[in-house]
Amino acid sequence: MTLLTAVRAPTATSRRYLAAGTFVLLGVLDIAPFGVNARAGDAVFALTAGSGVNVPSIHVAAGPACFVLGAICIATGLWRAVSDPAPGVRRLTIGVALLTFVLALLCWADAANSVGPLNVILLLQGTMLAAIPLVLGALSGCLCERSGVINIAIEGQLICGAFAGAAFASLLGDWGGVVGGCLAGGLVGALLAVFAIKYRVDQVILGVVITTLGLGLTEYLYDRVMAPYSNTLNTGNFFGTLKIPLLGDIPIIGPILFDSSIFLYFTYALIILIQVGLFYTRWGLRVRAVGEHPIAADTVGIKVFWTRYRNVILGGMVAGLGGAYLTVGSVGTFTPGMSNGFGYIGLAAMIFGRWTPLGSVGAALLFGFSKQLGYVLGLLNVPVPAQILAMTPYVATILAVAGLVGRVRPPAADGKPYIKA
């Protein structure tokens, strides 16, 4: 115990100084180059999108705002260097540092630009939509890994769900695409379950192989079947925007949360169902018992194999729904590789969220915001190459998992095959 304490103490101290140094660096960037190079004039942030209640825009002096935000970030870093707050406060300081950096970036980008004011509502609407496949991928990972099966195959489930969603929507209509995407994801989940649970194949390698199979198979089927018969199998059917009465008319919040794709409302429901199911029901208790200590769970009569099969297939269906969003809920048509690494980002969101649905949602929104932010900065003609802006969500993923997530503990039996005595 003494040795363990001696090892952990330097690690915690070094992590604290690393966080403090990162905050100070972000604060310096807020001041220079953002504050120093901000164009003269105000940054204007619009808070109204389309029809509805007109909310006045916010005008901020860009240069001074960047200096103030940088000072706040630097002060937060210095405070972290001399104190060791509780975990909740540490996460709050991370949020403060990221928020000040993003606000300074937006002030610098929007100041006196020729495009017009930056519409915050549209930015946040895009964030919610961009986060849908990430949230559903993270929820899929939670279902699988809470039962003890690692799901690296989320990417493969997404792309198969997208392909099936486009094909079924073309043949059977929009709702047929939703069902087809879920079924395709469930089939990929069943494949993962059989090899991981019955044949006890290494689950990380298996997930990579299944993802590669899904990407290759959908590209092959697209070239040989879908593209030649695109008028039948890839017609571009997709859901439009669905506004919820009354809630959609609430200023600022309404257009973001309640005037959007039906897939966003599916996502709300699944977040609640999986969070409540895993942590407040007998089913969830049994799933977590299987993921933590399958031998003990088996001893008290819980069917370990059945629980894992069921959760992995359900997780595949959830990821398949996320894949269907990429086609039926967005552009309508399928193109090879359109999952674009979202499955791996969803997996990172799950880890960042500490294997909990609500925590995963917060992380997925962070990554979705970084993706949409890159798009918005491109529209504002900032002097940054488009390729760098496109890298934003992936860089955020690396930084989050490598530096910000801290010490996390997966379910104890995660990735360990169960051999019944």
C-alpha positions as CSV (number, residue, x, y, z in Angstrom):
1,M,0.0,0.0,0.0
2,T,2.9,2.4,0.8
3,L,4.5,1.7,-2.6
4,L,1.2,2.2,-4.4
5,T,0.7,5.5,-2.7
6,A,4.2,6.6,-3.6
7,V,3.6,5.7,-7.2
8,R,0.2,7.4,-7.4
9,A,1.3,10.7,-5.8
10,P,3.8,11.8,-8.4
11,T,1.4,10.7,-11.1
12,A,-1.4,12.9,-9.7
13,T,1.0,15.8,-9.2
14,S,2.4,15.6,-12.7
15,R,-1.1,15.5,-14.1
16,R,-2.1,18.6,-12.1
17,Y,0.9,20.5,-13.4
18,L,0.2,19.3,-17.0
19,A,-3.4,20.6,-16.7
20,A,-2.2,23.9,-15.3
21,G,0.3,24.3,-18.0
22,T,-2.2,23.5,-20.7
23,F,-4.7,26.1,-19.3
24,V,-2.0,28.8,-19.2
25,L,-1.0,27.9,-22.8
26,L,-4.6,28.2,-23.9
27,G,-4.9,31.6,-22.1
28,V,-1.8,32.8,-23.9
29,L,-3.3,31.8,-27.2
30,D,-6.5,33.7,-26.3
31,I,-4.4,36.8,-25.9
32,A,-1.9,36.2,-28.7
33,P,-2.7,35.6,-31.5
34,F,-6.4,36.0,-31.1
35,G,-6.5,39.2,-29.0
36,V,-3.5,40.9,-30.6
37,N,-4.6,40.1,-34.2
38,A,-8.3,40.7,-33.8
39,R,-9.7,43.1,-36.4
40,A,-11.0,46.4,-35.1
41,G,-14.7,46.3,-34.5
42,D,-17.3,44.1,-32.8
43,A,-17.9,40.4,-33.0
44,V,-21.6,39.9,-33.5
45,F,-23.4,36.8,-32.4
46,A,-27.0,36.3,-33.7
47,L,-29.5,34.5,-31.5
48,T,-32.4,34.1,-33.9
49,A,-32.8,31.5,-36.6
50,G,-35.7,31.6,-39.1
51,S,-39.1,32.7,-37.9
52,G,-40.1,33.1,-34.3
53,V,-39.3,35.4,-31.4
54,N,-36.6,37.9,-32.4
55,V,-33.8,37.9,-29.8
56,P,-31.3,40.8,-30.0
57,S,-27.8,40.0,-31.2
58,I,-24.9,40.2,-28.9
59,H,-22.1,42.7,-29.8
60,V,-18.7,42.2,-28.2
61,A,-15.5,44.2,-28.7
62,A,-13.4,41.4,-30.1
63,G,-9.9,42.4,-29.0
64,P,-10.7,43.3,-25.4
65,A,-12.9,40.2,-25.0
66,C,-10.0,38.0,-26.1
67,F,-7.7,39.6,-23.5
68,V,-10.3,39.2,-20.7
69,L,-10.9,35.5,-21.7
70,G,-7.2,34.8,-21.8
71,A,-6.7,36.3,-18.4
72,I,-9.5,34.1,-17.0
73,C,-7.9,31.0,-18.5
74,I,-4.4,31.9,-17.2
75,A,-5.8,32.5,-13.7
76,T,-7.6,29.2,-13.8
77,G,-4.3,27.5,-14.8
78,L,-2.3,29.2,-12.0
79,W,-5.0,28.2,-9.5
80,R,-4.8,24.6,-10.6
81,A,-1.0,24.6,-10.2
82,V,-1.2,25.5,-6.5
83,S,-4.3,23.5,-5.5
84,D,-5.7,20.0,-5.8
85,P,-9.5,20.4,-6.0
86,A,-12.1,17.7,-6.0
87,P,-12.8,15.7,-9.3
88,G,-15.9,17.7,-10.0
89,V,-14.1,21.0,-9.7
90,R,-11.3,19.7,-11.9
91,R,-13.7,18.9,-14.6
92,L,-15.3,22.4,-14.2
93,T,-11.9,24.0,-14.7
94,I,-11.4,22.0,-17.9
95,G,-14.8,23.3,-19.0
96,V,-13.8,26.9,-18.2
97,A,-10.5,26.6,-20.1
98,L,-12.2,25.1,-23.2
99,L,-15.0,27.6,-23.1
100,T,-12.7,30.7,-22.9
101,F,-10.6,29.3,-25.7
102,V,-13.6,28.7,-28.0
103,L,-15.2,32.1,-27.2
104,A,-11.9,33.9,-27.9
105,L,-11.5,31.9,-31.2
106,L,-15.1,32.9,-32.2
107,C,-14.5,36.6,-31.3
108,W,-11.3,36.6,-33.4
109,A,-12.9,34.9,-36.4
110,D,-16.1,36.9,-36.4
111,A,-14.8,40.4,-35.8
112,A,-15.6,42.8,-38.6
113,N,-15.9,39.9,-41.1
114,S,-17.6,40.4,-44.5
115,V,-19.9,37.4,-44.2
116,G,-22.1,38.7,-41.5
117,P,-22.8,37.9,-37.8
118,L,-22.1,34.4,-36.5
119,N,-25.4,32.7,-35.9
120,V,-25.1,30.9,-32.6
121,I,-28.4,29.0,-33.0
122,L,-27.3,27.5,-36.3
123,L,-23.9,26.6,-34.8
124,L,-25.6,24.7,-31.9
125,Q,-28.2,23.2,-34.2
126,G,-25.4,21.8,-36.3
127,T,-23.7,20.6,-33.1
128,M,-26.7,18.6,-32.1
129,L,-27.1,17.0,-35.5
130,A,-23.4,16.2,-35.8
131,A,-23.4,14.5,-32.4
132,I,-26.3,12.1,-33.2
133,P,-24.2,9.3,-34.7
134,L,-21.5,9.9,-32.0
135,V,-24.1,9.7,-29.2
136,L,-25.7,6.5,-30.6
137,G,-22.3,5.0,-31.2
138,A,-21.3,5.8,-27.6
139,L,-24.6,4.3,-26.3
140,S,-23.9,1.2,-28.3
141,G,-20.5,0.9,-26.6
142,C,-22.1,1.3,-23.2
143,L,-24.6,-1.5,-23.7
144,C,-21.8,-3.8,-24.9
145,E,-19.0,-3.0,-22.5
146,R,-21.2,-2.9,-19.4
147,S,-21.9,-6.5,-20.1
148,G,-18.2,-7.3,-20.6
149,V,-17.8,-7.3,-24.4
150,I,-15.5,-4.7,-26.1
151,N,-17.1,-3.1,-29.1
152,I,-14.5,-1.8,-31.5
153,A,-16.9,-2.6,-34.3
154,I,-19.1,0.5,-33.9
155,E,-17.7,2.0,-37.1
156,G,-18.7,-1.2,-39.0
157,Q,-22.1,-1.1,-37.5
158,L,-22.6,2.5,-38.5
159,I,-21.6,2.0,-42.1
160,C,-23.7,-1.1,-42.5
161,G,-26.6,0.8,-41.0
162,A,-26.1,3.7,-43.4
163,F,-26.0,1.3,-46.4
164,A,-29.1,-0.6,-45.3
165,G,-30.9,2.6,-44.3
166,A,-30.5,4.1,-47.8
167,A,-31.5,0.9,-49.6
168,F,-34.5,0.1,-47.4
169,A,-35.7,3.7,-47.5
170,S,-35.5,3.7,-51.3
171,L,-37.6,0.5,-51.4
172,L,-40.0,0.9,-48.5
173,G,-39.9,4.6,-47.6
174,D,-38.3,6.6,-44.7
175,W,-39.5,4.3,-41.9
176,G,-38.3,1.3,-43.8
177,G,-34.8,2.9,-43.8
178,V,-34.9,3.2,-40.0
179,V,-35.9,-0.4,-39.5
180,G,-33.3,-1.6,-42.1
181,G,-30.5,0.4,-40.5
182,C,-31.3,-1.1,-37.1
183,L,-31.5,-4.6,-38.4
184,A,-28.2,-4.3,-40.3
185,G,-26.5,-3.0,-37.2
186,G,-28.0,-5.8,-35.1
187,L,-26.7,-8.4,-37.6
188,V,-23.2,-7.0,-37.3
189,G,-23.6,-7.0,-33.5
190,A,-24.7,-10.7,-33.7
191,L,-21.5,-11.5,-35.7
192,L,-19.4,-9.7,-33.0
193,A,-21.3,-11.6,-30.3
194,V,-20.8,-15.1,-31.7
195,F,-17.1,-14.8,-32.3
196,A,-16.4,-12.9,-29.0
197,I,-18.6,-15.0,-26.7
198,K,-18.8,-18.4,-28.2
199,Y,-15.4,-18.7,-29.9
200,R,-13.6,-16.3,-27.5
201,V,-11.7,-14.4,-30.3
202,D,-9.6,-11.4,-29.1
203,Q,-12.3,-8.7,-29.0
204,V,-10.1,-5.8,-30.1
205,I,-8.8,-7.6,-33.1
206,L,-12.2,-8.9,-33.9
207,G,-13.7,-5.4,-33.8
208,V,-11.1,-4.1,-36.2
209,V,-11.7,-7.0,-38.6
210,I,-15.5,-6.6,-38.5
211,T,-15.1,-2.8,-39.1
212,T,-12.8,-3.5,-42.1
213,L,-15.3,-6.1,-43.4
214,G,-18.2,-3.7,-43.1
215,L,-16.3,-0.9,-44.9
216,G,-15.2,-3.2,-47.7
217,L,-18.5,-5.0,-48.1
218,T,-20.6,-1.8,-48.3
219,E,-18.1,-0.3,-50.9
220,Y,-18.3,-3.5,-52.9
221,L,-22.1,-3.6,-52.8
222,Y,-22.3,0.1,-53.6
223,D,-20.2,-0.4,-56.8
224,R,-21.8,-3.6,-58.0
225,V,-25.4,-3.2,-56.9
226,M,-26.4,0.2,-55.6
227,A,-24.7,2.5,-58.1
228,P,-25.9,0.6,-61.2
229,Y,-29.5,0.7,-59.8
230,S,-29.3,4.1,-58.0
231,N,-32.8,5.0,-59.2
232,T,-34.2,2.1,-57.2
233,L,-31.8,1.5,-54.4
234,N,-30.3,4.9,-53.6
235,T,-33.1,7.4,-54.4
236,G,-32.3,9.8,-51.6
237,N,-35.4,9.5,-49.3
238,F,-34.9,11.2,-46.0
239,F,-36.8,12.7,-43.1
240,G,-37.4,16.4,-43.0
241,T,-37.3,18.6,-39.9
242,L,-40.0,17.9,-37.3
243,K,-41.0,20.8,-35.0
244,I,-42.6,19.9,-31.7
245,P,-45.5,22.3,-31.0
246,L,-45.0,24.9,-28.3
247,L,-41.5,23.6,-27.3
248,G,-40.1,24.5,-30.7
249,D,-41.2,28.1,-30.3
250,I,-39.2,28.7,-27.1
251,P,-36.6,31.4,-27.9
252,I,-33.0,30.1,-28.4
253,I,-33.6,26.6,-26.8
254,G,-36.6,25.7,-29.0
255,P,-34.9,25.8,-32.4
256,I,-31.9,23.9,-31.1
257,L,-33.6,21.1,-29.2
258,F,-37.2,20.8,-30.5
259,D,-37.1,21.8,-34.2
260,S,-34.8,19.2,-35.6
261,S,-34.5,15.7,-37.1
262,I,-36.7,12.9,-35.8
263,F,-33.5,11.0,-35.1
264,L,-32.6,13.6,-32.5
265,Y,-35.8,12.7,-30.6
266,F,-35.0,9.0,-31.0
267,T,-31.6,9.9,-29.4
268,Y,-33.3,11.7,-26.5
269,A,-35.4,8.6,-25.8
270,L,-32.5,6.2,-26.0
271,I,-30.4,8.2,-23.7
272,I,-33.1,8.2,-21.0
273,L,-34.0,4.5,-21.5
274,I,-30.4,3.3,-21.4
275,Q,-29.4,5.5,-18.4
276,V,-32.4,4.5,-16.4
277,G,-32.2,0.9,-17.5
278,L,-28.5,0.4,-16.7
279,F,-28.6,2.1,-13.3
280,Y,-32.1,1.9,-11.9
281,T,-33.6,-1.4,-13.0
282,R,-33.1,-5.1,-12.2
283,W,-32.1,-5.7,-15.8
284,G,-29.3,-3.1,-15.5
285,L,-28.1,-4.5,-12.2
286,R,-27.7,-7.9,-13.9
287,V,-25.9,-6.4,-16.9
288,R,-23.5,-4.6,-14.7
289,A,-22.9,-7.7,-12.6
290,V,-22.1,-9.7,-15.7
291,G,-19.6,-7.0,-16.8
292,E,-18.0,-6.7,-13.4
293,H,-17.9,-10.3,-12.0
294,P,-19.5,-12.9,-14.4
295,I,-18.6,-15.9,-12.1
296,A,-20.5,-14.3,-9.2
297,A,-23.4,-13.4,-11.5
298,D,-23.5,-17.0,-12.8
299,T,-23.5,-18.3,-9.2
300,V,-26.7,-16.4,-8.4
301,G,-28.5,-17.6,-11.5
302,I,-27.9,-14.8,-14.0
303,K,-27.4,-16.1,-17.5
304,V,-24.1,-14.6,-18.5
305,F,-24.0,-15.7,-22.1
306,W,-27.5,-14.7,-22.8
307,T,-27.0,-11.3,-21.2
308,R,-24.0,-10.7,-23.3
309,Y,-25.6,-11.8,-26.5
310,R,-28.6,-9.7,-25.9
311,N,-26.7,-6.6,-25.0
312,V,-24.2,-6.8,-27.9
313,I,-27.1,-7.3,-30.4
314,L,-29.0,-4.4,-28.9
315,G,-25.9,-2.3,-29.0
316,G,-25.5,-3.1,-32.7
317,M,-29.1,-2.0,-33.4
318,V,-28.5,1.3,-31.6
319,A,-25.3,1.9,-33.7
320,G,-27.3,0.8,-36.8
321,L,-29.8,3.6,-36.0
322,G,-26.9,6.0,-35.9
323,G,-25.8,4.7,-39.3
324,A,-29.4,5.2,-40.7
325,Y,-29.2,8.8,-39.6
326,L,-26.2,9.4,-41.9
327,T,-28.5,8.6,-44.9
328,V,-32.2,8.6,-44.0
329,G,-31.8,11.4,-41.4
330,S,-29.3,13.6,-43.3
331,V,-28.3,13.5,-47.0
332,G,-30.6,10.6,-48.1
333,T,-28.1,8.8,-50.3
334,F,-25.3,6.4,-49.4
335,T,-21.6,7.0,-50.3
336,P,-18.8,4.6,-49.4
337,G,-16.9,5.5,-46.2
338,M,-19.5,8.1,-45.1
339,S,-19.2,6.9,-41.5
340,N,-15.9,8.8,-41.6
341,G,-14.5,7.6,-38.3
342,F,-17.6,8.4,-36.3
343,G,-17.6,5.0,-34.7
344,Y,-14.1,5.5,-33.2
345,I,-15.1,9.0,-32.0
346,G,-18.2,7.5,-30.4
347,L,-16.0,4.9,-28.7
348,A,-13.7,7.7,-27.4
349,A,-16.8,9.5,-26.2
350,M,-17.8,6.4,-24.2
351,I,-14.4,6.3,-22.5
352,F,-14.4,10.0,-21.9
353,G,-17.9,9.6,-20.3
354,R,-16.6,6.8,-18.1
355,W,-18.9,4.1,-19.5
356,T,-22.1,6.0,-18.6
357,P,-24.7,7.1,-21.1
358,L,-25.0,10.7,-19.7
359,G,-21.3,11.2,-19.5
360,S,-20.9,9.8,-23.1
361,V,-23.5,12.3,-24.3
362,G,-21.5,15.2,-22.9
363,A,-18.3,14.0,-24.6
364,A,-20.2,13.4,-27.9
365,L,-21.5,16.9,-27.9
366,L,-18.0,18.2,-27.4
367,F,-16.8,16.3,-30.4
368,G,-19.9,17.3,-32.4
369,F,-19.3,21.0,-31.5
370,S,-15.7,20.7,-32.7
371,K,-16.8,19.3,-36.0
372,Q,-19.4,22.0,-36.5
373,L,-17.0,24.7,-35.4
374,G,-14.5,23.7,-38.1
375,Y,-17.3,24.1,-40.7
376,V,-18.4,27.5,-39.3
377,L,-14.8,28.8,-39.3
378,G,-14.5,27.8,-42.9
379,L,-17.6,29.9,-43.8
380,L,-16.1,32.9,-41.9
381,N,-13.0,32.7,-44.2
382,V,-10.5,32.5,-41.4
383,P,-6.9,32.3,-42.6
384,V,-6.6,28.6,-41.7
385,P,-6.3,25.8,-44.3
386,A,-9.5,23.8,-44.7
387,Q,-7.6,20.6,-44.1
388,I,-6.7,21.9,-40.6
389,L,-10.2,22.8,-39.8
390,A,-11.4,19.3,-41.0
391,M,-9.0,17.8,-38.4
392,T,-10.7,19.6,-35.5
393,P,-12.9,16.8,-34.2
394,Y,-10.2,14.2,-34.5
395,V,-7.7,16.4,-32.7
396,A,-10.3,17.0,-30.0
397,T,-10.7,13.2,-29.6
398,I,-7.0,12.6,-29.2
399,L,-6.6,15.4,-26.6
400,A,-9.7,14.3,-24.7
401,V,-8.8,10.7,-24.4
402,A,-5.0,11.2,-23.9
403,G,-5.0,14.2,-21.6
404,L,-8.4,15.2,-20.2
405,V,-10.1,12.0,-19.4
406,G,-7.8,11.3,-16.4
407,R,-7.9,8.0,-14.6
408,V,-10.8,5.8,-15.7
409,R,-11.8,2.2,-14.9
410,P,-13.7,0.1,-17.3
411,P,-15.9,-2.8,-16.1
412,A,-13.7,-5.4,-14.5
413,A,-14.6,-8.2,-16.9
414,D,-14.6,-6.0,-20.0
415,G,-13.0,-7.9,-22.9
416,K,-12.5,-11.0,-20.9
417,P,-14.2,-14.1,-22.3
418,Y,-16.2,-16.1,-19.8
419,I,-15.6,-19.8,-19.6
420,K,-18.4,-21.6,-17.7
421,A,-17.0,-24.1,-15.2
